Amino acid sequence: MMSKHLFDEFQPVSSKQWKQKIQFDLKGADYNDILVWKTNENIDVKPFYHADDFNNLPNISDTKATLWNILQIIFVADVEKSNKKALDIIEKGAESIKFIIPNETVSIKELVKGINQKETTLFLELQFLSADFINNIHNLVPQAKIQIDSIGQLASDGNWFKSFNEDFKAFDTLINKTHAFTVNASLYQNAGATITQELAYTLAHANEYLNGLENSEIDLQSLNIVFNVSVSSNYFFEIAKLRALRALWKTLAKAYGANTNCEIVVTPSKRNKTLYDYNTNMLRTTTECMSAILGGANFIANLPYDAIYHKSNAFSERIARNQLLILKHESYFNMVNNPSDGSYYIETITDQLSEKALELFKDIENNGGFLSQLKAGTIQRKIKESALKEQEQFDKGEIVLLGTNVHPNAKDSMKHELELYPFVKTNPRKTLIEPIIEKRLSEQLEQNRLKNEN
């Protein structure tokens, strides 16, 4: 049996001693130039992290990675087919379903027929505004999580569903019925925001709803909030991002006397997904789902490798679901709670992201709040600046997408594979504000390649 005193003969090594040893091995090269790199969040990443970096060791987080659910998303074009598909994929391992509801003609009763709602969590995301429809859902499936985000609609589309007053009237109906609301934060990441911006905008977005509840009779302790978040391939930073989001929400909720717990639903980012060498998208989504699990997501919906150019199909959806099943049941990513606790690197990044995001959030609030800055175009401009910087890094090869801007396969042909238009769509129309536009990094490169295909 291994002795508990095995390491007693080794003297502890301080952070200062480690740095001295590294500087000796560098033989005169500058430590900061060679080993410290700066992120787009303006964070200096060091080559090592040590207990000496902390005055007090971090608290144990309260996330439970053993409880994360495999989520699959279904767009409801046909009620009967969507119901049949849901029942089938539940049999094949999906633990929760999100139905995206495009209009009021969808029969909720028929849609959820045969689904055991005690075992399967249901999300119903509405792409339209109707207080009557919300009431109908709540009466038929009271356990379902109804998702409608009017501020997210304004940010992404440039217009409210109907108007400010009507949208918030429907929001009141939703809150009174369900004591819950949703913040769709994926838009900010997919449009090119930095992680700091993403966190700050998500918090400011949620704060607008909380402001609307200050004079409400709703018990804010009973409030449940769901954040829809996208994660990219910056592995450790994305783990830290989800941890920081929980910490930031706890801080904001406490200020209102609201429930400090939240649920996080994660989907891999579209921003780094590629048309060419599309199988590498599976590698990207695997590490992104790993970040989501280790960061403490409650629900994870994987993105099929061909989602940007193919219509929904059973083959790629099965692979996406199986990626999560392998992570959960064969890689044991459901066996340890709080697996990232105690990592000095992740703990440090979490603190730095939280501090920077809180500072930006306070600046937004001091300058009129999130809606005011959206109407002024400030949020859009800041995201554009960050996206442009990231685009320049991609164009220079500083951000690498394998098979696209590094080691491309010149024989790869995609022109005849396009079932969906994989690029930003331009649709000039009148809007209240400039919408925030999602855009993938490789779009221009791919458009050039498509033009030159034989």
N, C-alpha and C positions, 0 to 999 in steps of 0.2 A: 504494500500500500504506500502511495506517495506521502512523504512526510509533509506536515503543515509548515515545517520550518525550512523547507527547501531553499527559499530565497533569503533566509536570514543573513547569510554570509555576504550577500551583495549589498553594497552601500547605495542609497538612493542617489540619483543623478539629477541635479537641478537644471532648470531651463537655461540658466547662464552657462553651465558646463557643456550642455548640448550645443549651444550656439558657438562656443569657443572651439569645440571639436570640429564643427562644420566649417567655420572660418579657416581653421588650420588646413583642412582637406581641400578647400577652394584655392589654396596656394596664391593668395593675393587678389583673386577675382572678387568683385563686389557682391556681398551677400544679398543686398536688396535688389540689385540688377539681375542677378542670376536666378535666385530662388523665390523671390516674392513677386507675385503677379496681381495685377489690379483688375477687378471685374467691372462690368458696366454699371454695377450698383455702387461703384467707388469704394469697394471693400478690398483691402490688402490681404491676400491669402498667403499665409506663412507656410514654410516647408514642414513645420511640426507644431503641435500644440501640447501644452503641458499643464499639470495641475497648478503650477505657479502662476498661470494666467488668471486664476480665479481667486478673489478674496474669500468667497464662500462657494462651496461646490453647489452645482445646480440642484434644484428640487426635482424629485421624481415626478414625471408627467403622469396625467391620469388617462391617457389614451390606451385603448385596448386593441392591439393589432391582431389578437386572436379572434376578434369579432367582425372583421371586415367581410362585406358581402360582395359576391359577384353579381354585377348589374348588367342587364342587356337592354338596349334602347330599340324601340319599335316605332317607326312612323306609321300612323294609322291612315293608310290610303283606302283600305277595305276592312271593315269591322270584323267580318267573319274570318278572313284570312289572318288578320292580326291576332285574334283570339286563338286560333288554331296554332299559329306560330308561337305564341306565348306559352301555351300548354306544352308544346313540343320541346322548347328550349329549357323550360323548367325541369322536364324529365332528363334533359341532357346536362344539367348542372347549374343553370342560372338560378340564383337565390333571390333575385329581385328584378323587377321589370319597370322600365320607364316607357309609358305610352306618350308619344307626342301627338296631341289632338289638334288637327288643323282647323276645324270648324264645328258649329253647333249641331250639325246633322249626325254626328257620331253618337251611337247608342251606347252609353256607358254600361248599361245592364248587360247587353250582348257582348260587349268588349271584355268584361271580366268574368263571364260565365264559366264556371268550372274551376276557377283559380282559387286555391286555398289561401285566403288572405291572412290566416294566422301564421302560415309558414312562409309566405312570399310577400315581401314588401312591395307595394305598388306606388309608383310615382305617376302622376298625370300632369303633363306639362301642356298648358293651353297656349296656342298661338293667336288667340283672340281674347276679347274682353266681354264677359257676360256674368253679371251677378246671379242671374237665374240659373245659368249652367253650373256655377260654383255651388249654389244651393242644391241643385239636383245631384251633383257628384257626392256632396257630403251626406245627403240623405240615403243614397244607394250604397256608397262604399265609404263609410265614415273613417275607416282606418287609413285610407289612401292619402298620400302626401300630394296635395294640389300645388302645382308650381305655376305661378304667373308673376312676372317681374316687369312692371310698367317702366321703371327707371332703366332697366336693361333694354327694354324695347326702344325707349327714346334714344339711348346711347348708340344702339346698333343700327336703328332705322332712320333716326333723325326726327321721327314723329312719335307722339303718344299713340296708344291703341285707338283712343278716341279724343280725349282732351285731358288736361291736368285734373280738372274737377271730377270728371267721370271715372278716370283711372283710379283716383284715390278713393272715390266712393266704392268702387269694386274692391279695392284693397281693404277697406273697412269691413266689407262683407266677408272677405276671406279670413281676416283676423278674428272676427266675431265667431265665425263657424269653426275654424281650425286652430286658432291660437298659434299660427305658424306663418312664416313667409320665406321667400327664396331670394337669394342674390346670385344672379348669373355673372360670375366674375371671369369666366373663360374668355370673354371678348377681349379683355385687356391684354392677356398673355398672347392670344392669337393675333392681335394687331401689332405686337412688337414692344409692349411696355416692359420696362425692367422689372425685376422681382420686387424691388422697393416700391415702385409705382403701382404695381399690381396689388400689393398688400394695402397700400394707402388708399387707392381708389375703391377697393372692395370695402374697406372699413367706412369710408366716406359715403359710399353708396348705401350701405346698411344704416348709417347714421341718419340719412334722410327719412327712412321709414320710421326709425325710432323717434325722430322729431315729431312725426305725424301721430305718434301714439301717446305723447306726453299728457294730453288732456283726455285720453281714452279711459273708459272704465275697465278695460282689460287688465287682469292681474299679470304684470310683466314677468313675474316669476314663473308663470305657466307658458311663457312664450317659447316657441321652438323655431330656430332659424336654420336654414339649409344653405350652404355655400356650394355652388357649382363651380369647380375650379379645373383649369387645365394645367398639366405639368409637362415640362420639356425634359431634355436629356442632360441638363446640368445636375447630375445625380445627387450630390450631397446638398447642394443649394435648394433643390426642390424638396428634399426631406425637411430641411430647415424651414422652408417657406410654409409648409403646412403646419409645422409646430408653432411658427411665429403667428400664423393666422389665428390659431386657437388662443394664444396668449393675448393677442391684440383684441380679439372679440371679448375675452374675459374682462379686460380692462375697460372697454367701452360699455359692456353690459352692466358692470358694477356701477358705473356712473349714473345709469338710469334705474338701478335697482331691478334689473332684468335677469332672466335665467342666463348664467354664464356659460352653460354648455351649448355646443352647436354640433351640427352634423355636416360632414364634408363629403361631397360627391365628386369624384375625380375622373376625368377623361384625359388621355394623352393629347398633347398639343397637335394641331394641324400645321403649325408654322414651320416645323422642320421636316415635314413629310414630303416625299419626292415622287415624281411621276416616273422617272427613269430609275432603273435598278431598284424597283419597288419592294423587292423582298427585304432590303435593308430596313424598311419601315417596321418589320417585325422585331428586329433587334432593338430599334429605338423604343417601340412601345413596351417591350419587355422590361427594359431598365426603367422606363417611366412608371410602369405599374409597380415595380419594386420600390421606387421612391415613394409612391403613393401609400403603399403598405407600411413602409418603415416610418413614414411621416405621420401615420395615424388616420388615414382616410377611413370613413365608415362604409362607403360604397364605391366600387371601382367598375367603370364601364370601359372596356378596352376598345380601341379604334381599329377596325379591320385594315389590313395592309393596303387595300385598294380603295379605301373609302373616298379618296379625292377624285377618282376617275371612273369608278364602276358603280352601278346601282347596287342597292342592297342585294346580297346573294348568300346562299346557305354555306357555300364553301369557305369564304373568307371570314364570315361571322363565326363559323365553327372553330376555325383556327384561333381567332381572337379570344373566344370563350375558353378554348383549351389552354391557351397561354396562362390564363388566370387559374384554371383548374390545376395545372402543373405547379404553378407557384404556390398554390394553397395546399395541395394534397401530396405533392411529390417533393417539393423543395422546402416544405415545413415553414412556410411564411405565415402560418396561423398558429404557431406553437409558443410564441413568446410575446408577452405584452411589453410595450415601450422598448423595443429592441435598440433604438438609437440613443436611449438615455445613457449618459456617462461618457459619450464620445466627446472629448474636449473640442475637437474640430466642429462637429455639428452643433454643440451647445454654444460655441462662440459665434458661429454664423447666425444661429437663431437669434441670439441677443443683438447682434449688429443689424440684422434685417429688421427686427422689431423696433429698435431705436430709430433707425433711419425712416422707416415707414410711419412711425408715430409722429416724428418731426414733420414729415410731409403732410400727414393728415391734419395736424394742427394748423399748418399753413393754409390748407384748403378751407378749413373752418373759419379761420381768421379773415379770409377773403371772400366770405359769403356762402360757403358750403359747396357741395358737389354739384347740385343742379345749377347753381349760379355760374360755376366755372365751366360747366358743360355748355350753357347758353352763351357764355363769352368766348367759347372756343379754346379756352386755356388747356383743358384736359386733352383735347384732340391734338393741339399743337405739341404738347409735351410728349405724347405717345409717338407722334410722327417723328420727332427729333430722335427719340430712342430707337425707333424702327429704322430710320435712315442710317444711324451709326452702326447698327447691327447688320444692315444690308451691305454697307461698305466693308465691314469685316468679312462677310461671306464672299463678296466679290474679290477681295484680296486673298482669299484662302485662309484667313485667320480663324474663321468659323468653318469647320469641315463637315460636309455632308458626303459621306463615302458613296461613290458611284455617281455623284452629280458634279461637284466642283473638284473632286479628287478621285483619280482612277476611274473615269467614266468608261463605259463600254461603248465604243463608237458604233458598234453594230446593233445596239439596242434600238428597236423601233416601236413607237407607241401610238402613232397617228391613228391606227385602226382599232385601238383599244378604248378610245374615249367614249364612254357612255354618258358621262357627265362632263360639263365644262369645268376644268380644274383651276381656272384663273379668276382674278377679281372681275366681277361683272359690273359694267358701267350702265347706270340707268338714271339719266338726268331727270330730276323731278323737284318739286318744291318741298322743302322740309323746314321745320322750325329751327333745327340746329344742324350743323355739319355732323353726319354720322361718323362713328369710329369704324374703320374698315379693317376686317381681317385680311391678312395677306401672307402667303408662304414665302420663305426666303428664296426659293429656287425658281420662282415663276418666270422671271425674265429669261434666265438661262434656258429653261425648258421651252419657252415659246420660240426662241431662236433655233433650238435643236429641231423642233417640230417643222419649222419652215424649211429646214435643210434636209429633211428626210426624203429619201427617194420614193 
